[in-house]
Amino acid sequence: MDYFAAPDRYEGEGFTLRCYRPDDGPALREATLESYAHLSPWMPWASERQTPEEAERLVRQFQGRWLLATDFTAAVFGPEGTLLGGTGFHLRGKGFATRSAEVGMWIRSSAAGQGLGTRVLEAMLSWGFSDAWPWTRLTWHCDAQNLGSKRVAEKCGLRLEATLIRNELGVDDTPRDTLMFALLESERE
Ligand SMILES: CC(C)(COP(=O)(O)OP(=O)(O)OC[C@H]1O[C@@H](n2cnc3c(N)ncnc32)[C@H](O)[C@@H]1OP(=O)(O)O)[C@@H](O)C(=O)NCCC(=O)NCCS
């Protein structure tokens, strides 16, 4: 399999996961600018100076890749239509043959620390291991210092498989270790 028509939305408890669309740029920009201090220690893409044009181009790229089935970056929208964060199934250049994807996530600062990240990862596991997707293995890569990210993975039942990377210079040019957690479809209860 080198292509499949990916589903474009999933209804979680109190949020919707969906593919970005044209005109989502302002919502993405507002959420990420608000969250710069919260995201920047962990997310190399975080920027204090994203322009409206850059944000709009980004959401269109996300949709384009989704439609071409080369990468799946999703938005997390709340019931009022507020962008609460982002997640996704990332192929990282491996294609579908491995039936494996890496789940990524960020939660905007005003919505963090309230259980949403855990509920979104639970939803990604339920959706990802459903018939809608080809995955039989989902991974979660996190900085060893990122205690919130580690805890979310543990709470959702992912297993720590390895220290994937040791002492790579991180966003602030200090050495960081990257942990890899994973869950197999057969391990999902
Ligand atoms: C990491 C992140 C996704 C977690 O989402 P969240 O909605 O804040 O997490 P939750 O509220 O579901 O918390 C889950 C657990 O993590 C713990 N936790 C959350 N943030 C924490 C922090 N900064 N330090 C220590 N523990 C933390 C919570 O206490 C909770 O554990 P508990 O139930 O045992 O008390 C979110 O904080 C975030 O977007 N961080 C910045 C970007 C990032 O690091 N993304 C992940 C990259 S792998």
The ligand as a Tripos MOL2 file, in Angstrom:
@<TRIPOS>MOLECULE
LIG
   48    50     1     0     0
SMALL
NO_CHARGES

@<TRIPOS>ATOM
      1 C1          2.8180   17.5330   26.8640 C.3       1 LIG1
      2 C2          1.3720   17.9610   26.6180 C.3       1 LIG1
      3 C3          0.9290   17.4460   25.2350 C.3       1 LIG1
      4 C4          0.5110   17.3110   27.6980 C.3       1 LIG1
      5 O1         -0.8280   17.6840   27.5190 O.3       1 LIG1
      6 P1         -1.6820   18.1980   28.7980 P.3       1 LIG1
      7 O2         -3.0740   18.4090   28.3390 O.co2     1 LIG1
      8 O3         -0.9660   19.3550   29.3530 O.co2     1 LIG1
      9 O4         -1.5450   16.9260   29.7470 O.3       1 LIG1
     10 P2         -2.6140   16.3780   30.8090 P.3       1 LIG1
     11 O5         -3.3230   17.5290   31.4450 O.co2     1 LIG1
     12 O6         -3.4430   15.3440   30.1200 O.co2     1 LIG1
     13 O7         -1.6550   15.7310   31.9020 O.3       1 LIG1
     14 C5         -1.2500   14.4080   31.8250 C.3       1 LIG1
     15 C6         -0.3230   14.0920   32.9680 C.3       1 LIG1
     16 O8          0.9140   14.7880   32.7820 O.3       1 LIG1
     17 C7          1.2040   15.5500   33.9290 C.3       1 LIG1
     18 N1          1.8320   16.7900   33.4770 N.ar      1 LIG1
     19 C8          1.3430   17.6480   32.5500 C.ar      1 LIG1
     20 N2          2.2240   18.6600   32.3700 N.ar      1 LIG1
     21 C9          3.2620   18.4070   33.2120 C.ar      1 LIG1
     22 C10         4.4840   19.0940   33.4760 C.ar      1 LIG1
     23 N3          4.8100   20.2310   32.8330 N.pl3     1 LIG1
     24 N4          5.3280   18.5500   34.3990 N.ar      1 LIG1
     25 C11         5.0250   17.4020   35.0240 C.ar      1 LIG1
     26 N5          3.8700   16.7030   34.7940 N.ar      1 LIG1
     27 C12         3.0110   17.2180   33.9080 C.ar      1 LIG1
     28 C13        -0.1350   15.8120   34.5860 C.3       1 LIG1
     29 O9          0.0040   16.1000   35.9580 O.3       1 LIG1
     30 C14        -0.8380   14.5010   34.3280 C.3       1 LIG1
     31 O10        -0.4040   13.4890   35.2050 O.3       1 LIG1
     32 P3         -1.2970   12.9820   36.4450 P.3       1 LIG1
     33 O11        -2.6330   12.6520   35.8860 O.co2     1 LIG1
     34 O12        -0.5200   11.8330   36.9580 O.co2     1 LIG1
     35 O13        -1.3590   14.1670   37.3800 O.co2     1 LIG1
     36 C15         1.1940   19.5020   26.6720 C.3       1 LIG1
     37 O14         1.4880   19.9820   27.9490 O.3       1 LIG1
     38 C16         2.0130   20.2490   25.6520 C.2       1 LIG1
     39 O15         1.4960   20.5710   24.5780 O.2       1 LIG1
     40 N6          3.2850   20.5590   25.9630 N.am      1 LIG1
     41 C17         4.1380   21.3260   25.0620 C.3       1 LIG1
     42 C18         4.4100   20.6000   23.7390 C.3       1 LIG1
     43 C19         4.8860   19.1740   23.9850 C.2       1 LIG1
     44 O16         5.7070   18.9360   24.8640 O.2       1 LIG1
     45 N7          4.3500   18.2270   23.2120 N.am      1 LIG1
     46 C20         4.6970   16.8270   23.3260 C.3       1 LIG1
     47 C21         5.8400   16.5100   22.4660 C.3       1 LIG1
     48 S1          6.2490   14.7460   22.5650 S.3       1 LIG1
@<TRIPOS>BOND
     1     1     2 1
     2     2     3 1
     3     2     4 1
     4     2    36 1
     5     4     5 1
     6     5     6 1
     7     6     7 2
     8     6     8 1
     9     6     9 1
    10     9    10 1
    11    10    11 2
    12    10    12 1
    13    10    13 1
    14    13    14 1
    15    14    15 1
    16    15    16 1
    17    15    30 1
    18    16    17 1
    19    17    18 1
    20    17    28 1
    21    18    19 ar
    22    18    27 ar
    23    19    20 ar
    24    20    21 ar
    25    21    22 ar
    26    21    27 ar
    27    22    23 1
    28    22    24 ar
    29    24    25 ar
    30    25    26 ar
    31    26    27 ar
    32    28    29 1
    33    28    30 1
    34    30    31 1
    35    31    32 1
    36    32    33 2
    37    32    34 1
    38    32    35 1
    39    36    37 1
    40    36    38 1
    41    38    39 2
    42    38    40 1
    43    40    41 1
    44    41    42 1
    45    42    43 1
    46    43    44 2
    47    43    45 1
    48    45    46 1
    49    46    47 1
    50    47    48 1
@<TRIPOS>SUBSTRUCTURE
     1 LIG1         1 GROUP 0 **** ****
